[in-house]
C-alpha cells in the first residue's frame, strides 16, 4: 500500500519565497518560490509547469527538457504536484526541476536573468535540496523533532488513570503544528506554560492542590530528569476546555509572538469550534 505524497514541511517568507519537503523526502519550491529565484513572474512559472505536456515541444521546452535530464529528472513527466497548504492550492515543483528551470533562465533564455544567474551561482556550492532541508528544518535522516521524541520517551510512564501535560500538549498543539508544516523550536516548551496556568485554574475553580497529585520522572532528550505532575483523568474535560478556550485563545498569541513569530500564522488555525 503506497501512501499519497503530501507536504510534511512547508515554509514561506514574507516576500513569497515558498518551499517545502514532501513525505517521501522530495524537496520542492512552489511556483512563487521558483519565480522568486529566477526573477520571473509567478504567472510565467505557473504557465510553464501547468502546460508542460504541450510546452515541452517548444524551443524553450526542449531546452529545459535537456536541462531536466542533466539534473536527474524525467522531462516526460509532469513538472509539479498540486498540494494544499492551509486551504490554498500550490504548485510543488521538485528541486531538480527547479534547478533546470533556474539554469535555463540564467544562461539560455533571451533575455538572460541576472537574478537567476546570481542564484544559480549561489546554489552551486550548496544544492537546492540541502538549502530547502535547512530552511524548513527537515531532517533527512528521519529523526523525530525533539518534542515528539520527548513525548515518545515519556509516553509509557503515564497510567491510563492519569494524563500528563506533555501528552495532551503533543496531541492538541505540537502534532497539529507539525502536520501544518511548523516544527516547534527546541527552546519553546509550551507544556510548562499551560501546566502552570492549568494548575492555577484548578486551585481557583476546583479547590484542589495539584502539588498533591502523583508525580513521574519526566526525561528530557538532553538527559535532564524532573518530577512532573500526573493529572487524574477526571480533570481531562477541564483541561481540554482550558487549553482551547484560555491558553490557545488568550495566551498562545503573545507566547509565540515573544518566542517565534512564524508560529502565529499556524496557531490561528488550530482552534476547534465547539459543537452547536
Buried (B, 14 or more C-beta within 10 A) or exposed (E): EEEEBBBBBBBBEEEEBBBBBBEEBBBBBBBBBBBBBBBBEBEBBBEBBBEBEEBBEEEBBEBBBBBBBEBEBEBEEEBBBEBEBEEEEBBBBBBBBBBBBBBBBBBBBEEBBEBBBEBBEEBEEEBBBEBBBEBBBBBEEEEBBBBBEBBEBBEEBBEEEBBBBBBBBBEBBBBBBBEBBBBBBEEBBBBBBBBEBBBEBBEEEEEEEBEEBEEBEBBBEEEEEEEBBBBEEEBEEBBBEBBBEBBBEEBBBEBBEEBBEEBEEBBEEBEEEEEE
